[in-house]
Amino acid sequence: MSDPNPCLDCGMCCVQFRVSFYWGEADDAPGGFVPAGLTEKLNLHLRCMQGTNAEPRRCVALEGRPGGRVFCTIYDRRPTPCREFPSHEADGSPNRKCNELRAQIGLPPLQPLAAGQAA
């Protein structure tokens, strides 16, 4: 049995960062996949997830309470920045920024992945 996804008890990246991405990732563009109705226009080339462009930040797609049970309602259609913010680096070491965010809400730091578990 594999270890549980550490993102399912955190969610801090969803309340800390502006999630901006190329407009063509939205599903109102040919080949797009992010639900356009959950985004807002930043400029001619960029959109962001609603709720992430101003303080306090909270992505509209986040369900649950950070530090409790959380999940992304559009996980399979999330934008590139979300896909590119891993809990662990390619070598299996914990993402330093992820651990900093987890510490803000009292979650323990992530440990390195065992050999063969790295993303």
N, C-alpha and C positions, 0 to 999 in steps of 0.2 A: 504494500500500500504506500502511495507517495505521501509526502508531507503536505499539509494543507497550504493553500495559497496565502502568503502573509498579507496580501492586499485586502483580504476579506475581513480583517479586523482592524484596518487602519483607515484608509481613505484620505489621508492628510494631503497627498499631492492634489487631490480634487478640490481642496479648499485653500490651497496656497499659491497656485500658479495660474496665470492667464493662459488658457489653452488656445493658442492661435495657430492657424494652419492655412495652407493655400486654398483659395475658394473652390477650386475644382474638386476637392475631396467631398464636398456636399452633394447630396443626392439629387439636387436640381441641376447639376452639371452632368454631361455625358460621362458615364463611368464612375460617378461619385457614389459615396456610400454613407457618409455621415448625414443623419436626418437634418435637412436644412432648417426645419422649423425649430430646432434646438440651438441654432447659431445666430450670431449677429455679425453684420458687416463692420469690418475695421477700416478698410480702404479698398481700392480697386482690386487688389490682389489677395487680401487676407480676410478671413473670418475668424471668429472665436466662439467657443461654447458659451451659451448664455450663462450668466452668473459668475463668469471668471474675469470680466473686464473691469470690475470695480470692487473696492473693499466694502464690506467683508466678502470674500470670494467663496463661492460654492457652485460647482458645476451642476447644471440643471439635471444632468444624467445620473448624479450620485443619489443612491437610496440608502437610508440608514444614518447612523450617527458615527462620525469619525471616532475611532477608538473602540467602537462597538462593532456590531455586525453591519457591514456595508457591501454594496455591489454596484456595478455600473449597469444601468438599464440598456445601454447600447454597446455593450462590450464587444460584440462581433463587428460593430460598425463604428467603433471609436476612431478619432482622428489620429494621424501620425504621431503627434507629440506624446499622446498617451501610450501608444504602442512602443515608443522609443524610450520610455522612462521605466527601466526594469528595477525590480527589487534587488537583483543580483547582476553583477557584471559578467561578461563572457567567461572570465576565469573562475567564476564561482564565488568571488568575494562580494560582500554586501555593498550595495550602492550607498556611498557615504552620505549623500543628500537624503536618501530615504531614511537612513538611521537617524539623522538629525531631526527630520520631521516626526518620526515615531517618538523620539525622546520628548518632544513638546507636549505630548499627551500621555506620557508615562508608560508607553509600550516598550518592552525590552528590545535591545538592538538585535538585528538579524545576524545570524551566524553564517559563516562560510558554508557553501553547499559541499556535500561530499563529492569526491571524484565521480564523474559520470552524470552528475545532476545539473551541471552548469547549462545555462541557456545556450 
